[in-house]
Amino acid sequence: MMYPILPVEMKTLKEELKDILFYVSWGRIARNCLGKPAKWIYDKLEGVDPVTESDREQIKEVLLNLSESIRIHAEKL
């Protein structure tokens, strides 16, 4: 018996980042780290504008850099 292939449920960017959503200034990240207007990232988070693989990589890189900076500063305390 063959079963139909169901589409994989994709999480939105907002759902994927829900644990840190309120701890990060997304507008500042967009402007200062990505050189984009705050609206750009909020549209991505809300699903108004589709998130491309390039967008994901850029956001991932910024978050990794931010996490490393936080770790370095925390170790200095």
Secondary structure, DSSP 8 states (H G I E B T S, - for coil): ------------HHHHTTTTGGGS-HHHIIIIIH-S-HHHHHHHHHTSS---HHHHHHHHHHHHHHHHHHHHHHHH-
